[in-house]
Amino acid sequence: MLNKTNFISAFAASLMLTALPAEAQRNDEQAEARAQMMAGKVKSIRSIENRILPTMSGSQYLGPEFDPVAQVYRLKFIRQGRVIFVDVDGRTGAVLRKRR
C-alpha cells in the first residue's frame, strides 16, 4: 500500500518522465535552428524576435518553436487569456500567419 509520501514521489517521477521527451524535442529544434542559421538558410531567432516583439504590445511572449522542414518559426504570445501564434518565414522574416 502506498503512503502519501510514496504516492507524491511516484507522481512527481512520472511527471518528470513525461517532460523529458518534450525537452529533448525542444533541444532538437534549437539545434536544428542553429545549424540552419549557421548555414545561412534561416535568420536567427533573435533577429526575428527583434522585429516581431515590438508589434505585439500588450502581450506576454511565451517563446519560440522552430519547424526545420518548413523553416518556419512560431512565436507564442498570450494576451487577456488568449494564446496568439505568429508564424514567421525563417528565410525572409515575413509574417506568414497570425492566429488567435
DSSP file (Angstrom, degrees, kcal/mol; ACC not computed):
  #  RESIDUE AA STRUCTURE BP1 BP2  ACC     N-H-->O    O-->H-N    N-H-->O    O-->H-N    TCO  KAPPA ALPHA  PHI   PSI    X-CA   Y-CA   Z-CA
    1    1 A M              0   0    0      0, 0.0     2,-0.4     0, 0.0     0, 0.0   0.000 360.0 360.0 360.0 133.4    0.0    0.0    0.0
    2    2 A L        -     0   0    0      4,-0.1     2,-0.1     2,-0.0     0, 0.0  -0.650 360.0-148.6 -82.6 131.2    1.4    3.4   -0.9
    3    3 A N     >  -     0   0    0     -2,-0.4     4,-2.5     1,-0.1     5,-0.2  -0.443  35.3 -95.0 -87.8 175.8    1.5    6.0    1.7
    4    4 A K  H  > S+     0   0    0      1,-0.2     4,-2.4     2,-0.2     5,-0.2   0.883 123.7  49.5 -60.6 -42.0    1.1    9.7    0.9
    5    5 A T  H  > S+     0   0    0      2,-0.2     4,-2.4     1,-0.2    -1,-0.2   0.923 112.5  47.0 -64.8 -45.2    4.8   10.4    0.6
    6    6 A N  H  > S+     0   0    0      2,-0.2     4,-2.6     1,-0.2    -2,-0.2   0.892 111.9  51.3 -64.3 -39.1    5.4    7.5   -1.7
    7    7 A F  H  X S+     0   0    0     -4,-2.5     4,-2.6     2,-0.2    -2,-0.2   0.931 110.8  47.5 -63.0 -45.9    2.5    8.4   -3.8
    8    8 A I  H  X S+     0   0    0     -4,-2.4     4,-2.6     2,-0.2    -2,-0.2   0.910 112.9  49.3 -62.9 -42.6    3.7   12.0   -4.2
    9    9 A S  H  X S+     0   0    0     -4,-2.4     4,-2.2     2,-0.2    -2,-0.2   0.918 112.5  47.0 -62.9 -43.8    7.2   10.8   -5.1
   10   10 A A  H  X S+     0   0    0     -4,-2.6     4,-2.0     2,-0.2    -2,-0.2   0.900 113.1  49.4 -65.3 -40.7    5.9    8.4   -7.7
   11   11 A F  H  X S+     0   0    0     -4,-2.6     4,-2.0     2,-0.2    -2,-0.2   0.921 111.2  49.0 -64.1 -44.7    3.6   11.0   -9.2
   12   12 A A  H  X S+     0   0    0     -4,-2.6     4,-2.0     1,-0.2    -2,-0.2   0.899 110.5  51.1 -62.8 -41.0    6.5   13.5   -9.3
   13   13 A A  H  X S+     0   0    0     -4,-2.2     4,-2.0     1,-0.2    -1,-0.2   0.892 108.6  51.5 -63.8 -39.8    8.7   11.0  -11.0
   14   14 A S  H  X S+     0   0    0     -4,-2.0     4,-1.7     1,-0.2    -1,-0.2   0.874 108.5  51.8 -66.8 -35.7    6.0   10.2  -13.6
   15   15 A L  H  X S+     0   0    0     -4,-2.0     4,-1.3     1,-0.2    -1,-0.2   0.903 108.9  50.6 -65.3 -40.4    5.7   13.9  -14.4
   16   16 A M  H  X S+     0   0    0     -4,-2.0     4,-1.2     1,-0.2    -2,-0.2   0.891 108.3  52.4 -64.8 -39.3    9.4   14.2  -14.9
   17   17 A L  H  < S+     0   0    0     -4,-2.0    -1,-0.2     1,-0.2    -2,-0.2   0.864 109.2  48.9 -66.4 -35.6    9.5   11.2  -17.3
   18   18 A T  H  X S+     0   0    0     -4,-1.7     4,-0.6     1,-0.2    -1,-0.2   0.760 108.9  54.6 -74.8 -23.4    6.7   12.7  -19.4
   19   19 A A  H  X S+     0   0    0     -4,-1.3     4,-2.2     1,-0.2     5,-0.2   0.749  92.0  74.2 -79.8 -23.9    8.6   16.0  -19.6
   20   20 A L  H  X S+     0   0    0     -4,-1.2     4,-2.6     1,-0.2     5,-0.2   0.914  93.7  49.0 -60.0 -47.2   11.8   14.5  -20.9
   21   21 A P  H  > S+     0   0    0      0, 0.0     4,-2.4     0, 0.0    -1,-0.2   0.901 111.7  50.2 -60.8 -38.6   10.6   13.9  -24.5
   22   22 A A  H  X S+     0   0    0     -4,-0.6     4,-2.2     2,-0.2    -2,-0.2   0.908 112.1  47.5 -64.5 -41.6    9.3   17.4  -24.8
   23   23 A E  H  X S+     0   0    0     -4,-2.2     4,-2.3     2,-0.2    -1,-0.2   0.898 111.4  50.8 -66.7 -40.4   12.6   18.8  -23.5
   24   24 A A  H  X S+     0   0    0     -4,-2.6     4,-2.2     2,-0.2    -2,-0.2   0.902 109.7  50.5 -63.4 -40.7   14.5   16.6  -25.9
   25   25 A Q  H  X S+     0   0    0     -4,-2.4     4,-2.5     2,-0.2    -2,-0.2   0.911 109.5  50.7 -63.5 -41.8   12.3   17.8  -28.8
   26   26 A R  H  X S+     0   0    0     -4,-2.2     4,-2.5     1,-0.2    -2,-0.2   0.912 110.0  49.8 -62.7 -42.1   12.9   21.4  -27.8
   27   27 A N  H  X S+     0   0    0     -4,-2.3     4,-2.4     1,-0.2    -1,-0.2   0.893 110.7  50.2 -63.4 -39.3   16.7   20.8  -27.7
   28   28 A D  H  X S+     0   0    0     -4,-2.2     4,-2.5     2,-0.2    -2,-0.2   0.906 110.2  50.3 -63.7 -41.9   16.5   19.2  -31.2
   29   29 A E  H  X S+     0   0    0     -4,-2.5     4,-2.7     2,-0.2     5,-0.2   0.925 111.9  47.8 -60.9 -45.4   14.5   22.2  -32.5
   30   30 A Q  H  X S+     0   0    0     -4,-2.5     4,-2.4     1,-0.2    -2,-0.2   0.914 112.5  48.5 -63.2 -43.1   17.1   24.6  -31.1
   31   31 A A  H  X S+     0   0    0     -4,-2.4     4,-2.5     2,-0.2    -1,-0.2   0.908 113.5  46.7 -64.3 -42.2   20.0   22.6  -32.6
   32   32 A E  H  X S+     0   0    0     -4,-2.5     4,-2.6     2,-0.2     5,-0.2   0.905 112.1  50.3 -67.8 -41.4   18.4   22.4  -36.0
   33   33 A A  H  X S+     0   0    0     -4,-2.7     4,-2.2    -5,-0.2    -2,-0.2   0.915 112.7  47.3 -62.1 -42.3   17.5   26.1  -36.0
   34   34 A R  H  X S+     0   0    0     -4,-2.4     4,-2.9    -5,-0.2     5,-0.2   0.925 111.5  50.2 -65.0 -44.4   21.1   27.0  -35.1
   35   35 A A  H  X S+     0   0    0     -4,-2.5     4,-1.7     1,-0.2    -2,-0.2   0.916 113.2  45.8 -61.0 -43.5   22.5   24.6  -37.7
   36   36 A Q  H  <>S+     0   0    0     -4,-2.6     5,-2.6     2,-0.2     6,-1.0   0.859 113.2  50.2 -69.4 -34.0   20.3   26.2  -40.4
   37   37 A M  H ><5S+     0   0    0     -4,-2.2     3,-1.5     4,-0.2    -2,-0.2   0.925 110.0  49.7 -67.2 -44.4   21.1   29.7  -39.2
   38   38 A M  H 3<5S+     0   0    0     -4,-2.9    -2,-0.2     1,-0.3    -1,-0.2   0.829 108.9  53.4 -64.0 -31.2   24.9   28.9  -39.3
   39   39 A A  T 3<5S-     0   0    0     -4,-1.7    -1,-0.3    -5,-0.2    -2,-0.2   0.485 117.6-115.6 -81.0  -2.9   24.5   27.5  -42.9
   40   40 A G  T < 5S+     0   0    0     -3,-1.5    -3,-0.2     2,-0.2    -2,-0.1   0.646  84.5 117.7  79.4  14.8   22.8   30.8  -43.9
   41   41 A K  S   <S+     0   0    0     -5,-2.6     2,-0.3    -6,-0.2    -4,-0.2   0.820  76.5  20.1 -84.0 -31.9   19.4   29.1  -44.6
   42   42 A V  S    S-     0   0    0     -6,-1.0    49,-0.3    -9,-0.2    -2,-0.2  -0.923  81.2-105.0-135.4 160.4   17.4   31.0  -42.0
   43   43 A K        -     0   0    0     47,-3.6     2,-0.1    -2,-0.3    -6,-0.1  -0.398  48.5 -93.4 -75.5 159.6   17.6   34.1  -40.0
   44   44 A S     >  -     0   0    0      1,-0.1     4,-1.9    -7,-0.1     5,-0.2  -0.403  27.1-121.0 -72.3 152.6   18.4   34.0  -36.3
   45   45 A I  H  > S+     0   0    0      1,-0.2     4,-3.1     2,-0.2     5,-0.2   0.855 113.4  59.2 -61.5 -33.5   15.6   33.8  -33.8
   46   46 A R  H  > S+     0   0    0      2,-0.2     4,-2.8     1,-0.2    -1,-0.2   0.914 105.1  47.2 -63.0 -42.4   17.0   37.0  -32.2
   47   47 A S  H  > S+     0   0    0      2,-0.2     4,-1.0     1,-0.2    -1,-0.2   0.886 114.0  48.4 -67.9 -35.7   16.5   38.9  -35.4
   48   48 A I  H >X S+     0   0    0     -4,-1.9     4,-2.3     2,-0.2     3,-0.6   0.946 113.5  46.7 -65.3 -48.3   13.0   37.5  -35.8
   49   49 A E  H 3X S+     0   0    0     -4,-3.1     4,-2.5     1,-0.2    -2,-0.2   0.905 107.1  57.5 -60.9 -42.1   12.1   38.4  -32.2
   50   50 A N  H 3< S+     0   0    0     -4,-2.8    -1,-0.2     1,-0.2    -2,-0.2   0.796 114.1  40.0 -60.5 -27.3   13.6   41.9  -32.6
   51   51 A R  H << S+     0   0    0     -4,-1.0     4,-0.2    -3,-0.6    -1,-0.2   0.843 123.0  36.3 -87.6 -37.4   11.2   42.5  -35.5
   52   52 A I  H >< S+     0   0    0     -4,-2.3     3,-1.7     2,-0.1     4,-0.4   0.888 102.9  66.0 -88.4 -42.3    8.1   40.8  -34.2
   53   53 A L  G >< S+     0   0    0     -4,-2.5     3,-1.8     1,-0.3     6,-0.2   0.864  96.9  55.9 -54.8 -42.2    8.0   41.5  -30.4
   54   54 A P  G >  S+     0   0    0      0, 0.0     3,-0.5     0, 0.0    -1,-0.3   0.766 103.8  56.3 -62.8 -20.8    7.6   45.3  -30.8
   55   55 A T  G <  S+     0   0    0     -3,-1.7    -2,-0.2    -4,-0.2    -3,-0.1   0.542  98.4  63.9 -84.6  -5.7    4.4   44.7  -32.8
   56   56 A M  G X   +     0   0    0     -3,-1.8     3,-1.6    -4,-0.4    -1,-0.2  -0.194  69.4 164.1-112.2  40.5    2.9   42.6  -30.0
   57   57 A S  T <   +     0   0    0     -3,-0.5     3,-0.1     1,-0.3    -2,-0.0  -0.268  65.7  31.6 -59.2 144.7    2.5   45.3  -27.3
   58   58 A G  T 3  S+     0   0    0      1,-0.3     2,-0.3    21,-0.0    22,-0.3   0.420 102.4 103.2  85.8  -0.3    0.1   44.3  -24.5
   59   59 A S    <   -     0   0    0     -3,-1.6     2,-0.5    -6,-0.2    -1,-0.3  -0.834  69.0-130.2-113.4 151.7    1.1   40.6  -25.0
   60   60 A Q  E     -A   78   0A   0     18,-2.9    18,-1.9    -2,-0.3     2,-0.5  -0.885  25.9-129.1 -98.2 129.4    3.4   38.4  -22.9
   61   61 A Y  E     -A   77   0A   0     -2,-0.5    16,-0.3    16,-0.2    14,-0.0  -0.666  24.4-178.2 -81.5 125.3    5.9   36.5  -25.0
   62   62 A L  E     -     0   0A   0     14,-3.3    15,-0.2    -2,-0.5    -1,-0.2   0.678  48.1 -96.8 -96.8 -22.1    5.9   32.8  -24.2
   63   63 A G  E     -A   76   0A   0     13,-1.2    13,-2.6     2,-0.0    -1,-0.3  -0.630  36.7 -73.4 130.3 172.6    8.7   31.7  -26.6
   64   64 A P  E     -A   75   0A   0      0, 0.0     2,-0.3     0, 0.0    11,-0.2  -0.612  23.0-164.8-104.3 162.6    9.5   30.3  -30.0
   65   65 A E  E     -A   74   0A   0      9,-1.5     9,-2.4    -2,-0.2     2,-0.4  -0.924  14.6-146.0-131.3 160.3    9.3   27.0  -31.7
   66   66 A F  E     -A   73   0A   0     -2,-0.3     7,-0.2     7,-0.2   -33,-0.1  -0.995   7.3-157.8-133.7 130.9   11.1   26.1  -35.0
   67   67 A D  E  >> -A   72   0A   0      5,-2.8     4,-1.7    -2,-0.4     5,-1.4  -0.903   9.4-168.7-103.1 104.2    9.9   23.7  -37.8
   68   68 A P  T  45S+     0   0    0      0, 0.0    -1,-0.1     0, 0.0     5,-0.0   0.791  83.0  53.7 -68.0 -27.1   13.1   22.7  -39.6
   69   69 A V  T  45S+     0   0    0      1,-0.2    -2,-0.0     3,-0.1     0, 0.0   0.952 121.1  29.5 -71.1 -49.0   11.2   21.1  -42.5
   70   70 A A  T  45S-     0   0    0      2,-0.1    -1,-0.2    20,-0.0    20,-0.2   0.617 101.6-132.6 -83.2 -13.2    9.1   24.2  -43.3
   71   71 A Q  T  <5 +     0   0    0     -4,-1.7    19,-2.8     1,-0.2    20,-0.5   0.931  58.0 142.6  55.7  49.7   11.8   26.6  -42.0
   72   72 A V  E   < -AB  67  89A   0     -5,-1.4    -5,-2.8    17,-0.2     2,-0.4  -0.972  44.3-148.1-124.4 132.7    9.2   28.5  -40.0
   73   73 A Y  E     -AB  66  88A   0     15,-2.7    15,-3.1    -2,-0.4     2,-0.5  -0.798   9.2-156.5 -91.7 140.1    9.4   30.0  -36.6
   74   74 A R  E     -AB  65  87A   0     -9,-2.4    -9,-1.5    -2,-0.4     2,-0.5  -0.972   7.0-162.8-117.0 114.9    6.3   30.0  -34.4
   75   75 A L  E     -AB  64  86A   0     11,-2.8    11,-2.6    -2,-0.5     2,-0.4  -0.838   8.9-149.9 -97.5 132.7    6.3   32.7  -31.8
   76   76 A K  E     +AB  63  85A   0    -13,-2.6   -14,-3.3    -2,-0.5   -13,-1.2  -0.877  19.9 170.2-110.3 134.6    3.8   32.2  -29.0
   77   77 A F  E     -AB  61  84A   0      7,-2.5     7,-2.7    -2,-0.4     2,-0.4  -0.881  20.2-147.4-131.9 162.4    2.2   35.1  -27.0
   78   78 A I  E     +AB  60  83A   0    -18,-1.9   -18,-2.9    -2,-0.3     2,-0.4  -0.999  17.4 172.4-133.9 135.4   -0.7   35.4  -24.5
   79   79 A R  E >  S- B   0  82A   0      3,-2.5     3,-2.0    -2,-0.4   -20,-0.1  -0.970  72.1 -14.2-142.8 124.3   -2.9   38.4  -24.2
   80   80 A Q  T 3  S-     0   0    0     -2,-0.4     3,-0.1     1,-0.3    -1,-0.1   0.875 129.0 -51.8  51.0  43.5   -6.0   38.6  -22.0
   81   81 A G  T 3  S+     0   0    0      1,-0.2     2,-0.4     0, 0.0    -1,-0.3   0.479 115.4 113.4  78.3   2.5   -6.0   34.8  -21.5
   82   82 A R  E <   -B   79   0A   0     -3,-2.0    -3,-2.5     2,-0.0     2,-0.3  -0.911  62.4-133.0-111.6 134.6   -5.9   34.1  -25.2
   83   83 A V  E     -B   78   0A   0     -2,-0.4     2,-0.4    -5,-0.2    -5,-0.2  -0.670  19.7-163.1 -84.3 136.7   -2.9   32.4  -26.9
   84   84 A I  E     -B   77   0A   0     -7,-2.7    -7,-2.5    -2,-0.3     2,-0.5  -0.985   2.0-158.7-122.5 128.8   -1.7   34.1  -30.1
   85   85 A F  E     -BC  76  99A   0     14,-2.8    14,-2.9    -2,-0.4     2,-0.5  -0.917   3.2-167.6-107.3 131.6    0.6   32.3  -32.6
   86   86 A V  E     -BC  75  98A   0    -11,-2.6   -11,-2.8    -2,-0.5     2,-0.5  -0.965   8.4-157.6-118.9 113.5    2.7   34.2  -35.1
   87   87 A D  E     -BC  74  97A   0     10,-2.9     9,-3.1    -2,-0.5    10,-1.4  -0.793  12.5-170.9 -93.5 129.2    4.3   32.1  -37.8
   88   88 A V  E     -BC  73  95A   0    -15,-3.1   -15,-2.7    -2,-0.5     2,-0.4  -0.974  27.9-118.0-126.9 130.9    7.3   33.7  -39.4
   89   89 A D  E  >  -B   72   0A   0      5,-2.9     4,-2.7    -2,-0.4   -17,-0.2  -0.524  21.6-151.3 -64.6 119.9    9.2   32.5  -42.5
   90   90 A G  T  4 S+     0   0    0    -19,-2.8   -47,-3.6    -2,-0.4    -1,-0.2   0.763  91.3  51.8 -67.8 -25.5   12.7   31.8  -41.3
   91   91 A R  T  4 S+     0   0    0    -20,-0.5    -1,-0.2   -49,-0.3   -19,-0.1   0.906 127.7  16.0 -77.3 -42.9   14.3   32.6  -44.6
   92   92 A T  T  4 S-     0   0    0      2,-0.1    -2,-0.2   -49,-0.1     3,-0.1   0.685  91.0-126.1-106.7 -23.0   12.8   36.0  -45.2
   93   93 A G     <  +     0   0    0     -4,-2.7     2,-0.2     1,-0.3    -3,-0.1   0.491  58.8 147.4  84.6   3.8   11.4   37.1  -41.8
   94   94 A A        -     0   0    0     -5,-0.2    -5,-2.9     1,-0.1     2,-0.5  -0.503  55.4-114.5 -75.4 139.9    8.0   37.7  -43.3
   95   95 A V  E     -C   88   0A   0     -7,-0.2    -7,-0.3    -2,-0.2     3,-0.1  -0.624  32.3-178.1 -72.7 123.1    4.9   37.0  -41.1
   96   96 A L  E     -     0   0A   0     -9,-3.1     2,-0.3    -2,-0.5    -8,-0.2   0.824  62.7  -9.5 -89.8 -37.2    3.1   34.1  -42.7
   97   97 A R  E     -C   87   0A   0    -10,-1.4   -10,-2.9     2,-0.0     2,-0.5  -0.980  47.4-155.0-164.2 144.9    0.1   34.0  -40.3
   98   98 A K  E     -C   86   0A   0     -2,-0.3     2,-0.4   -12,-0.2   -12,-0.2  -0.979  22.9-173.8-126.4 116.6   -1.2   35.3  -37.0
   99   99 A R  E      C   85   0A   0    -14,-2.9   -14,-2.8    -2,-0.5    -2,-0.0  -0.925 360.0 360.0-118.3 137.4   -3.7   33.1  -35.3
  100  100 A R              0   0    0     -2,-0.4   -17,-0.2   -16,-0.2    -1,-0.1   0.341 360.0 360.0-111.4 360.0   -5.7   33.8  -32.1
